[in-house]
Each structure stands twice: as C-alpha cells, then as structure tokens.
Amino acid sequence: MDLTILKSELSKALFVTESIVEKRTTMPILSNVLLSAADGKLKISATDLEVTALATATAKVKSPGSTTVNAKVFSDIVRELPDAEVTLKLGEGERLEIISKGSRLKMIGVSAEEFPSLPGVSFEARSKISSKQLSEMVNKTVYAVSYDETRFNLNGVCFELVGESKGKGKKGERSLRFVATDGHRLAMITRPVADLDFEERVIVPRKGLSEIRKLITSDDDVQVGLDIRDGFLLLETAAAKVSMRLIDGEFPDYNQVLPKQPGVVVSLNISDFSQALRRVALMVTDKGKCVRLDFSQNSLRISSSSPELGEAVEELEVKYSGKPLSVGFNAKYILDITASLGEAQKINLELNGELGPGKFFADGDESYIGIVMPMRLTAA
C-alpha cells in the first residue's frame, strides 16, 4: 500500500470511524481501524460487531493494499500532523510509515486478514430520506432513551411506519414514527416519508443513533440512503456508510402512556419557562430533580427546596383557565423537551391531574410530543 492524501480528507474519514472502535474488548483487533487503498480511494473501516462504519476518501493511490492499525494512536498522530498532504506506505512486517512534510512516523500494524468481516454494510440502501428530517427526528427522541442495560428493549429508538398499509398503494401518505422512552418519560415524532418500507417495528440502538447524528451534522439538506433489513439499519451518504445491528426485543406499547382524554392546556413561553426551571432546579439536590408547579388562573408558580441548599420560587404569567392544580415534575426531563424544541416559540402543556402524564408539544403542532410522568409531591 502506497498512497498520498490530504490531511483534511483523512481527518474527515477518521471522524466517522474513531468513536465506534471498542476501547475495552476481548478481541484486540477491534481496537484497530482497517485501511484499504485501491482505485483512487482510501477506505477506513471500524466495527464493534454491533455498529460498523466505512468512510471513503479520495487519495492518490500508487499501489493498492490494506492493513489495520490502532485507531486511537493513528487518530492522534493524524491530528498532530501539519495541514498538508500525508503519505501512507506499508512496509514489511505490517509497518505503516506516515510521512507529512518533515514528519516521519512508523506504526506497527496487524494484517488486514485478521480483521472481522463488516456486518451490515455489504448492501446498498434502497430508500432515500432528507438528512435534515432524519436529524430532527433523531435529536427529538434520542434524549429519552433508557441507559438501564437490564431494560435492553428501551436502549434504543423505536422506528415504525404508520398511516397507509405497507406494500402496494399510496406510499406517499405513510409516515415514519420514532418513539423513545425510559419508563419515566417518552418522546414521539412523526414525519412523512415517500418510499421507505420495512416490516413491523424495529429498535435502533443508542450508539448507532449517535453515529447517525455525526454523519448528518451538515446544515445542507441532502438526500441520504436509509434501509432496514436482515436485522440491520444502514445509513449511506456520499462519503460514508454506517450500519447497526437492531435490538432484538419488543418495544413496549407506548399508546398506554399517551393521555386517553384531553386535559387542561397551559400555554407557556419556552424561553421564560426554561430559564425559570433551570434556576429553580439549582436548589434540588436529589437525582429526581423534582420541582413543584402550582397552576392557578393565568399564573404559574415554580418552586423547589432542599434542607442542604435552601429554596427557590419563580412566578410566571401563563394562559391557564382550569382549576388550581399542583404537579411535581423532574425538571431535567422538561428541559430536555424544551431544548429539543428551541426557545423561540410557545409550548403547550396538557395537564391530566396531579398523577396523570404531562403532555408537551409546540403550539399548534402535535406531530412531536414529549410525555413526562409526574412525581408525587410532599406536603407543602
């Protein structure tokens, strides 16, 4: 292997792959990235056997070849190289020589033959989706994914098609829905899709979703390939592919959490509400971050207290015409929802009594909702 590549191109490819690499593994080879050069391209691959990434960069390839090197060390070296062309030469004994201007380093690699096959990236994506739409849907649900490894079926986001039945017919009228929950809160967003088709619900793991976010961070709205089949989700852009093994489990029936009857709706200014919540939450020491919301005619009182720190009270004018009501919520859960909506609009909170779920949604748009279960309040 002998090639020359711009440092910027090499860095972009490594950005896609480096976070997938297993740092603690019983298979040392998974700590490496696979470098493959041929036909004017350098391909960099990494896998932990659950999530796999393959990034492609343009290079001047003098002779093709492949090897694997430690991902962290290689990334650190490239990061410190001058902004210029980088030459990679593979010598005897799997020694990779890295040359850039006056710098010359040699890394000891491992034969590419020892690298495992790359699961899920062999096929091409059959469908397209807007990168901005996909980014929005991931960002508005991934925060509600559970970190409890014993509840593995909640360790990802549920993808499902809703609307028109699958198969023949009005595909353009179907929608893609993402749902995530950790048992205390739920996030759900529904957006139209044109040609995506897959069977039943699937659960996409949290780590794979983090890699999707990295691939579609650009402000440009482009069409990216998306496919779900054979137990994998594949995302494909012009320069990279990421596949992830779907979680083998059944997602709970989230409809049981959704309010059955319409409640009393409060209209709030997101910016004022979020800032008040942040200040009040500073006086809560326990993990639950419970704050008290007291609603009365066109008024909201947000309060908290703890024996160790003291107490805080905020008063806000709101649109509320129901009976006086006091509810306890985890402040962090609400702030995650308001952050995903942005702070330049109104937010509605549908209340369902002291112990019923609180439903948050943007004013006039229920295609994205956040559900937060209330916490029991101690006597005031």
Secondary structure as GFF3:
##gff-version 3
##sequence-region A 1 380
A	DSSP	beta_strand	2	6	.	.	.	ID=ss1
A	DSSP	alpha_helix	7	17	.	.	.	ID=ss2
A	DSSP	three_ten_helix	28	31	.	.	.	ID=ss3
A	DSSP	beta_strand	32	38	.	.	.	ID=ss4
A	DSSP	beta_strand	41	47	.	.	.	ID=ss5
A	DSSP	beta_strand	51	58	.	.	.	ID=ss6
A	DSSP	beta_strand	60	63	.	.	.	ID=ss7
A	DSSP	beta_strand	65	70	.	.	.	ID=ss8
A	DSSP	alpha_helix	71	80	.	.	.	ID=ss9
A	DSSP	beta_strand	85	90	.	.	.	ID=ss10
A	DSSP	three_ten_helix	92	94	.	.	.	ID=ss11
A	DSSP	beta_strand	95	100	.	.	.	ID=ss12
A	DSSP	beta_strand	103	108	.	.	.	ID=ss13
A	DSSP	three_ten_helix	112	114	.	.	.	ID=ss14
A	DSSP	beta_strand	127	130	.	.	.	ID=ss15
A	DSSP	alpha_helix	131	139	.	.	.	ID=ss16
A	DSSP	three_ten_helix	142	144	.	.	.	ID=ss17
A	DSSP	three_ten_helix	152	154	.	.	.	ID=ss18
A	DSSP	beta_strand	156	162	.	.	.	ID=ss19
A	DSSP	three_ten_helix	171	173	.	.	.	ID=ss20
A	DSSP	beta_strand	175	181	.	.	.	ID=ss21
A	DSSP	beta_strand	185	192	.	.	.	ID=ss22
A	DSSP	beta_strand	202	205	.	.	.	ID=ss23
A	DSSP	alpha_helix	206	215	.	.	.	ID=ss24
A	DSSP	beta_strand	223	229	.	.	.	ID=ss25
A	DSSP	beta_strand	232	236	.	.	.	ID=ss26
A	DSSP	beta_strand	240	245	.	.	.	ID=ss27
A	DSSP	three_ten_helix	254	256	.	.	.	ID=ss28
A	DSSP	beta_strand	264	269	.	.	.	ID=ss29
A	DSSP	alpha_helix	270	281	.	.	.	ID=ss30
A	DSSP	beta_strand	290	296	.	.	.	ID=ss31
A	DSSP	beta_strand	299	306	.	.	.	ID=ss32
A	DSSP	beta_strand	310	317	.	.	.	ID=ss33
A	DSSP	beta_strand	325	330	.	.	.	ID=ss34
A	DSSP	alpha_helix	331	341	.	.	.	ID=ss35
A	DSSP	beta_strand	346	351	.	.	.	ID=ss36
A	DSSP	beta_strand	358	362	.	.	.	ID=ss37
A	DSSP	beta_strand	365	372	.	.	.	ID=ss38
###
